[in-house]
Amino acid sequence: MSQEIEHVQCLIIGSGPAGYTAAIYAARADLKPVMYTGMEPGGQLTQTTEVDNFPGYPSGITGPEMMEDLRKQAERFGTDIRFGYVSEVDFLSVPRKVIVDDIKTITADTVIISTGATAKWLGLPSEQKYNGFGVSACAVCDGFFFKGQDVAIVGAGDTAAEEATYLAKLCRKVYMLVRRDEFRASKAMVHRVMNTPNIEVIYNTETQEIIGNGKNVTAVRVLNNQTNEESDIPVEGFFVAIGHKPNTDIFKGWLDMDETGYLKTIPGSTKTNVEGVFAAGDVQDHYYRQAVTAAGSGCMAALDAERYLAAKEDEVKMVS
């Protein structure tokens, strides 16, 4: 039995601020976008409690509520939003081809990839228990909630060093937990950390458990991996800064990526190395990683897709 193939003008892979914003713009441009949400509709923000830094919400909003607002807005303009994941792609074929849920084939004139990135966690049950209640993977997003309090951050790279110095401007004390006896960060970033008086770097330290009162974080239990001594550090917040993994595995071999797997786009655009395929949000941005920048690049991707299709139409008219 032959498999039915569905053709669409604009396929959006992944939801979240980038995907939903792309959908809003694409739908308003009459591209009749079809979106597959992935296995986590709304993306990383659905794991976030308060969002206070997205423009237009003067009283703040929860991550899930904001994603629901964006979803409704995308649907209002006619986006066909479907739950499912893209399991395979073929970007050599024209139009571009994708397989959804291992069974359904879709061809698309344009593809917008907004599959995001996933924060790396330590893998502790208590870390997930208090995620959003004192545990965070984004200091810029959540640091404000710990103003004047004591916090800990785990990590030894440039991102951890940058987030520690950011937290130091808001918090009373920042304990920086480094697993080895040295940083992985650049000399400039290490210098910045060492010259920030309210950051205390604790080397040879591994996080054993996040301790809380059932509602909020109250301390972090650490192990000195040289002496094997355990101790508790009283903190109200615990930040994990050990990196992110872009959700790009299915695009390997098809799209250009950097050494850590982030999609490369042509500077000043969302264009990938494959014509008609665009990337927006955290899947191509390891530097800013904010909801508002993701939304902005989603807008760019939809405009790039619209202009690409218009240029193709003009080519056809000239030939005919």
Secondary structure, DSSP 4 states (H G I P E B T S, - for coil): -PPPEEEEEEEEE--HHHHHHHHHHHHHTT---EEE--SSTTGGGGG-SEE-SSTT-TT-EEHHHHHHHHHHHHHHTT-EEE---EEEEE-SSSSEEEEETTTEEEEEEEEEE---EEE-----HHHHHTBTTTEES-HHHHGGGGTTSEEEEE--SHHHHHHHHHHHHHSSEEEEE-SSSS--S-HHHHHHHHT-TTEEEE-SEEEEEEEESSSSEEEEEEEETTT--EEEEE-SEEEE-S-EEES-GGGTTTS-B-TTSPBP--TTS-B-SSTTEEE-GGGT-SS---HHHHHHHHHHHHHHHHHHHHHHHHHHHHH-
